[in-house]
């Protein structure tokens, strides 16, 4: 049996002194060789930092505005639909005395016997104060809520914020119809799908198309949900625009880039109630 030594010379195992010297020489040389390849701690940190992408706990732009919008959807007993609308029209002032109503709509397509409304709050403390005040308002309780609740089959609410690139706008004119489009996006947040979603929305918000009044993302309720509120001159106008979009290469490309992040979508066409600030 032979033992390798540096310098490619050999000696037999039967020569103890040679073997001992060679082993010692090998150990020293190998330690120096290994040391020459050992990176410093600083170099290791630099390598690790360059190899790994920077990570953030946030999944998108930080929420800068405290203002939020509460979405409310009420389902009405079919035989009480007309009565509910009449009562609300007469008594809504009792509610708007406490906080700002953005809009109140009756759902025409995409939901039967439903109303949808949006309320604006500057903070959660303000909303808590409004709730407390309503609970102590005898007119609200006796004249409206005690009569309206038996007419309903369910209530649902959701807290939303405006997406950073969107601002709430009024429709260009009174009348017309509104469409609430709800997108259930795949998990990951705006850091993953935000740019593609924005491009898809703004491609439709252009001359010759509908008017985007606001884009909202959910904070409480189902997460990764985004809502777009649109205005059209009429239901037929909306249908014409939809057909036009199918042949617009710019719109088609933007939608294709966004749809890969989409799990589901729901569209509702709505008419504003007579007392709605957005008409």
C-alpha positions as CSV (number, residue, x, y, z in Angstrom):
1,X,0.0,0.0,0.0
2,X,1.3,3.4,-0.9
3,X,0.5,6.9,0.5
4,X,0.3,9.9,-1.7
5,X,2.5,12.9,-0.9
6,X,2.8,16.4,-2.3
7,X,5.2,16.6,-5.2
8,X,3.8,13.3,-6.6
9,X,6.6,11.3,-4.9
10,X,5.8,7.9,-3.4
11,X,7.2,5.9,-0.5
12,X,6.3,2.5,0.8
13,X,4.4,1.8,4.0
14,X,7.3,-0.3,5.0
15,X,9.3,2.9,5.6
16,X,7.9,4.4,8.8
17,X,10.0,7.5,8.9
18,X,9.2,8.4,5.4
19,X,5.5,7.8,6.0
20,X,5.5,10.0,9.1
21,X,7.3,12.8,7.4
22,X,5.0,12.6,4.4
23,X,1.8,12.6,6.6
24,X,3.0,15.7,8.4
25,X,4.0,17.4,5.1
26,X,0.6,16.5,3.7
27,X,-1.3,17.9,6.7
28,X,0.5,21.2,6.5
29,X,0.0,21.6,2.8
30,X,-3.6,20.6,2.9
31,X,-4.4,23.0,5.7
32,X,-2.8,25.8,3.7
33,X,-4.6,24.8,0.6
34,X,-8.0,24.7,2.4
35,X,-7.3,28.0,4.0
36,X,-6.6,29.6,0.7
37,X,-10.2,28.7,-0.4
38,X,-11.9,29.6,2.8
39,X,-13.9,32.8,2.3
40,X,-14.0,35.4,5.1
41,X,-17.2,36.0,7.1
42,X,-17.7,39.3,5.3
43,X,-17.4,37.6,1.9
44,X,-19.9,34.9,3.0
45,X,-22.4,37.7,4.0
46,X,-21.9,39.5,0.7
47,X,-22.4,36.3,-1.3
48,X,-25.6,35.3,0.7
49,X,-27.0,38.8,0.3
50,X,-26.4,38.8,-3.4
51,X,-27.9,35.3,-3.9
52,X,-31.1,35.8,-2.0
53,X,-33.8,38.2,-3.1
54,X,-34.7,40.9,-0.6
55,X,-37.8,39.9,1.4
56,X,-40.5,42.1,2.9
57,X,-43.3,41.3,5.2
58,X,-45.5,43.5,3.1
59,X,-47.2,42.1,0.0
60,X,-47.7,45.4,-1.6
61,X,-47.7,49.2,-1.2
62,X,-48.3,50.3,2.4
63,X,-51.8,51.8,3.1
64,X,-51.3,55.5,3.5
65,X,-54.9,56.6,3.9
66,X,-56.8,56.1,7.1
67,X,-60.1,56.6,5.3
68,X,-61.9,53.4,4.5
69,X,-65.2,52.4,2.9
70,X,-67.7,49.9,4.3
71,X,-69.5,47.9,1.7
72,X,-72.9,46.6,2.8
73,X,-75.2,44.2,0.9
74,X,-78.7,43.4,2.2
75,X,-80.8,40.6,0.8
76,X,-84.5,41.5,1.0
77,X,-87.5,39.2,1.3
78,X,-89.1,39.1,-2.2
79,X,-92.5,40.1,-0.9
80,X,-91.0,43.0,1.0
81,X,-88.7,44.5,-1.7
82,X,-90.9,47.4,-2.6
83,X,-91.8,48.2,1.0
84,X,-88.1,48.1,2.0
85,X,-87.2,50.6,-0.7
86,X,-90.1,52.9,0.3
87,X,-89.2,52.8,4.0
88,X,-85.5,53.5,3.3
89,X,-86.3,56.3,0.9
90,X,-88.3,58.0,3.7
91,X,-86.0,57.4,6.6
92,X,-82.5,57.3,5.2
93,X,-81.9,60.8,6.6
94,X,-81.9,59.4,10.1
95,X,-78.9,57.3,9.1
96,X,-77.0,59.9,7.0
97,X,-77.2,62.3,9.9
98,X,-74.4,60.2,11.5
99,X,-72.0,59.4,8.7
100,X,-71.4,59.9,5.0
101,X,-73.2,57.8,2.4
102,X,-71.3,57.4,-0.9
103,X,-74.0,55.6,-2.8
104,X,-77.0,53.3,-2.5
105,X,-78.1,51.0,-5.3
106,X,-80.6,48.3,-6.2
107,X,-79.1,45.3,-7.8
108,X,-80.7,44.5,-11.2
109,X,-78.5,41.8,-12.6
110,X,-76.1,39.5,-10.7
111,X,-78.3,39.3,-7.6
112,X,-82.1,39.4,-6.9
113,X,-83.8,41.4,-4.2
114,X,-80.6,43.0,-3.1
115,X,-79.4,46.5,-2.2
116,X,-75.7,47.6,-2.1
117,X,-74.4,50.7,-0.3
118,X,-71.1,52.3,0.5
119,X,-70.3,54.3,3.7
120,X,-67.2,56.4,4.2
121,X,-65.3,56.6,7.5
122,X,-62.2,58.4,8.5
123,X,-61.2,55.9,11.2
124,X,-62.3,52.8,13.0
125,X,-62.9,55.0,16.0
126,X,-65.3,57.1,14.0
127,X,-67.3,54.1,12.9
128,X,-67.4,52.8,16.5
129,X,-68.8,56.1,17.6
130,X,-71.4,56.1,14.8
131,X,-72.6,52.6,15.9
132,X,-72.8,53.7,19.5
133,X,-74.8,56.8,18.5
134,X,-77.2,54.9,16.3
135,X,-77.8,52.4,19.2
136,X,-79.0,55.3,21.3
137,X,-81.0,57.1,18.6
138,X,-84.7,56.5,19.4
139,X,-85.9,57.7,16.0
140,X,-83.5,55.5,14.1
141,X,-84.6,52.5,16.2
142,X,-88.3,53.0,16.2
143,X,-88.9,54.5,12.8
144,X,-86.5,52.5,10.7
145,X,-84.4,49.7,12.0
146,X,-87.2,47.9,13.9
147,X,-89.3,47.9,10.8
148,X,-86.5,47.2,8.2
149,X,-84.8,44.2,9.9
150,X,-87.9,41.9,9.6
151,X,-87.8,42.6,5.8
152,X,-84.3,41.3,5.4
153,X,-83.1,37.7,4.9
154,X,-79.3,38.5,5.4
155,X,-76.8,41.3,5.8
156,X,-73.1,41.3,4.8
157,X,-70.4,43.9,5.1
158,X,-66.8,44.3,4.0
159,X,-64.2,46.9,4.9
160,X,-62.2,48.2,1.9
161,X,-59.6,50.8,1.1
162,X,-59.0,52.6,-2.2
163,X,-56.1,51.0,-4.1
164,X,-53.1,53.4,-4.1
165,X,-53.5,54.5,-7.7
166,X,-57.3,55.1,-7.6
167,X,-59.3,58.0,-6.3
168,X,-63.0,58.0,-5.8
169,X,-64.8,60.0,-8.5
170,X,-68.4,61.1,-9.3
171,X,-70.0,59.9,-12.5
172,X,-69.8,62.3,-15.4
173,X,-73.6,62.9,-15.3
174,X,-76.7,61.8,-13.4
175,X,-78.6,58.8,-14.6
176,X,-77.0,55.8,-16.2
177,X,-76.2,52.4,-14.6
178,X,-73.4,51.2,-12.3
179,X,-71.5,48.0,-12.5
180,X,-69.7,46.5,-9.5
181,X,-67.1,44.0,-10.6
182,X,-65.6,41.9,-7.9
183,X,-62.3,40.0,-8.5
184,X,-61.1,37.3,-6.3
185,X,-57.3,37.3,-6.8
186,X,-54.9,34.5,-6.0
187,X,-53.0,34.8,-2.8
188,X,-49.9,36.9,-2.8
189,X,-51.2,40.4,-2.6
190,X,-50.6,43.5,-4.8
191,X,-46.9,42.8,-4.9
192,X,-47.7,39.8,-7.2
193,X,-50.7,41.0,-9.2
194,X,-51.0,44.7,-8.5
195,X,-49.3,46.0,-11.7
196,X,-51.1,43.6,-14.0
197,X,-54.5,44.4,-12.4
198,X,-53.9,48.2,-12.7
199,X,-53.0,47.8,-16.3
200,X,-56.2,45.8,-17.0
201,X,-58.4,48.4,-15.3
202,X,-56.8,51.5,-16.9
203,X,-57.0,49.9,-20.3
204,X,-60.8,50.0,-19.9
205,X,-60.9,53.4,-18.3
206,X,-60.3,55.3,-21.5
207,X,-62.2,57.4,-24.0
208,X,-64.9,55.4,-25.7
209,X,-65.2,53.0,-22.7
210,X,-66.9,53.1,-19.3
211,X,-65.9,55.4,-16.4
212,X,-64.0,53.9,-13.5
213,X,-65.3,55.6,-10.4
214,X,-63.1,53.7,-7.9
215,X,-61.0,50.6,-7.3
216,X,-61.1,49.1,-3.8
217,X,-59.2,46.3,-2.1
218,X,-60.5,44.3,0.9
219,X,-59.3,44.6,4.4
220,X,-62.0,42.7,6.3
221,X,-64.0,40.0,4.6
222,X,-62.5,37.7,2.0
223,X,-58.9,38.8,1.4
224,X,-57.2,39.2,-2.0
225,X,-60.5,40.7,-3.2
226,X,-60.6,43.8,-5.4
227,X,-63.7,45.7,-6.5
228,X,-64.1,48.1,-9.4
229,X,-67.1,50.4,-9.5
230,X,-67.9,51.5,-13.1
231,X,-70.5,53.9,-14.6
232,X,-72.2,53.5,-18.0
233,X,-74.8,55.6,-19.8
234,X,-77.1,52.5,-20.0
235,X,-77.1,48.8,-19.9
236,X,-77.0,48.7,-23.7
237,X,-74.1,51.1,-23.6
238,X,-72.2,48.7,-21.3
239,X,-73.0,45.8,-23.7
240,X,-71.6,47.7,-26.7
241,X,-68.4,48.6,-24.8
242,X,-67.9,44.9,-23.8
243,X,-68.1,43.8,-27.4
244,X,-65.7,46.6,-28.4
245,X,-63.2,45.5,-25.8
246,X,-63.1,42.0,-27.3
247,X,-61.6,43.4,-30.5
248,X,-59.3,46.0,-28.9
249,X,-55.7,44.4,-29.0
250,X,-54.6,46.8,-26.2
251,X,-57.4,45.8,-23.9
252,X,-57.1,42.1,-24.7
253,X,-53.4,42.0,-24.0
254,X,-53.8,43.8,-20.6
255,X,-56.6,41.4,-19.6
256,X,-54.6,38.3,-20.5
257,X,-51.7,39.5,-18.3
258,X,-54.1,40.0,-15.4
259,X,-56.3,36.9,-15.7
260,X,-53.5,34.5,-14.8
261,X,-53.7,35.9,-11.2
262,X,-57.5,35.6,-11.0
263,X,-59.5,32.9,-9.2
264,X,-63.0,34.1,-9.9
265,X,-65.0,37.2,-10.9
266,X,-68.5,38.5,-10.2
267,X,-70.4,41.2,-12.1
268,X,-73.5,43.1,-10.8
269,X,-75.4,45.7,-12.7
270,X,-77.1,48.2,-10.4
271,X,-79.4,51.2,-10.5
272,X,-79.0,54.1,-8.1
273,X,-81.8,54.7,-5.6
274,X,-83.5,58.1,-5.7
275,X,-81.8,59.2,-2.4
276,X,-78.3,57.9,-3.5
277,X,-75.6,60.7,-3.5
278,X,-74.2,58.9,-6.6
279,X,-77.0,59.0,-9.2
